[in-house]
Amino acid sequence: MNWTTALPELVLACCGMGILIFGVLNKRDTFLASSMLTVGAFLLAGLLVLMAPMGVGFNGQFTNDAFSLFVKLLILAAAALSVVVSLDYNEHTNLKRFEFPVLILYATTGMLLMASSTNMMTMYVGVELMSLSIYVLAAFARDELRSSEAGLKYFVLGALASGLMLYGVSLAYGFSGSMDFLKLAAALSDPAKASPGLIVGLVFIVAGLAFKISAVPFHMWTPDVYEGAPTPVTAFMATAPKVAAMALLLRVMATPFGHLLAQWQQLIVLVSVASMLLGAFAAIAQKNIKRLMAYSSIGHIGYALIGLAAGTPNGVRGVLFYLFTYVFMNIGTFACIIAMRRKGRAVEGIADLAGLSRTDPMMAFWLAVFMFSMAGIPPFGGFLGKYFVFTAAVQQGMWTLAVIGVLTSVVGAFYYIRIIKVMYFDTPAEAFDVRPGSLSFVAAASGLFTTLFFFFPAPVVAAAEAAAKVLFH
């Protein structure tokens, strides 16, 4: 049993326990120290991910390959930035408790496990470790009614999704006799062998994972939970868990059920089209920027699923590349949203951004960069992400899907560009409070990345290509 393959996860779990003990034993306020230790733990885990041996461990239940390496580094980056953007917000809103970064740390441990799981059991353990931590994080502002409501909504619907997924796993196991991804792939190498019961199980597993990525029709929780949860929690939920769940969906579809492409392709196409349409049209009427970001994320998942629907290495490469650009433009946007504060109170209305270009030109500039990127306008990172998934669909002759993607992008561009119009052309509203350094750093770093990425995409494209090939060997 090669336990060193799981060294990053083991070290991260031990760090979590250490930080918990440190927080409990110290009577003083340890939020800042715990947050810094958590960021340090993420950096250490990132180094260990790079150094961990490639191969299979724990009797085939856990694997390290180019795919898990790419996904884990992206998850750790998103989690570390989420902790950084929480520093000032939690100080202002009296949420500066040491448990906050520890919950993010354990959720991240679950996500790393999801990225490496090659068995239905490790898959489920990873999903639950991630979900349970996020349920608590969503309701972390327990004195606020809407935060408690967000946590409860997410918990009830999340428990239902977990039940659906478990039922799918039990059907897959019952009809195939194995939970191991590679053994399932071997058993299903002839699609004719796939029993109807196994196909039903596959649909339930997809339903459970579709909830985690908030794809239509399992998106109901997203706007309310995004709006109600503390904003740094929303920033975290919008990035790292989406990457982990999407990576797991890619691995499940490509490895054990890869030979059944004809059976699940239409299902993914349907979910993708529904997500793109809902994300494009439902966001138009939103007045609250966090709700707008919720519908925007549903749309982005729809675009990413185009690559999975293509069912090719190029499609998976497109999805991974899309997730990479998505994480940075999203975390940067949320850094700007957290900086929306007047007289110590957080404001979330799109109208509150009126005339921001004159009261805070730097923040307006970065937010405009992220909005252009999300709309898929060159030369920003979001354009390249969409380009890769659309071309993967076109190569497979899926013209209708690609055309729907382009048209919904045009509709989506309306509400992204509307935010830019409000910032640059409306009468200035009262200026926001002075921005803390942590938020300026995250916004500037993400903004530079999103802007310059277009000119130097080769290393990420190569890493995404190597990761995608692993699933199709």
PEURZI-V914049 format. One line per field, one symbol per residue. phi: phi as a letter, one per 40 degrees, with the letter a starting at -180 (. if undefined). burial: 1 if it has 24 or more other ideal C-beta (glycine too) atoms within 12 Angstrom, else 0. A space follows every 10 residues. Layout:
BEGIN
phi->???
burial->???
END
This chain:
BEGIN
phi->.ccccbddcc cccccdcccc cdcccccccb cccccccccc cccccccccc cccchbbffg cabbaccccd cccccccccc ccccccdcdc ccbgbcbccd ccccccccdc cccccbcbac ccdccccccc ccccdcccbc cccccccccc ccdccccccc cccccccccc cccccbgabc dccccccbcb dccccdcccc ddcccccccc cccfcccbbd cdcccdcccd dcccccccbd cccccccccc ccccccbdcc dccbccccdc cccccccccc ccccccbccc cccccccccc cdcccdcccc gbdcccdccc ccccccdccc cccccccccc abfgbcbbcc cccdgcccca dcccccccdc cccccgcccc dcccdcdccc ccccccgccd cccccccccc ccddcccccc cccbbccccc cccccccccc cccccccccc ccddcbcdcc cccccccccd cbc
burial->0000111111 1110110011 0110000001 1101101111 1111110110 0100011101 1111111111 1111111111 1111111111 0110111111 1111111111 1111111111 1111111111 1111111111 1000011101 1111101100 1101111111 1110110111 1101101100 0001000111 1111111111 1111110111 1111111111 1111111111 1111111111 1111111111 1011101111 1111111111 1111010111 1111111111 1111111111 1111111111 1111111111 1111111111 1000011101 1111011011 0011111111 1111111001 1111111111 1111010100 1101110110 1111111111 0111000000 1100110111 1111111111 1011001001 1011111101 110
END
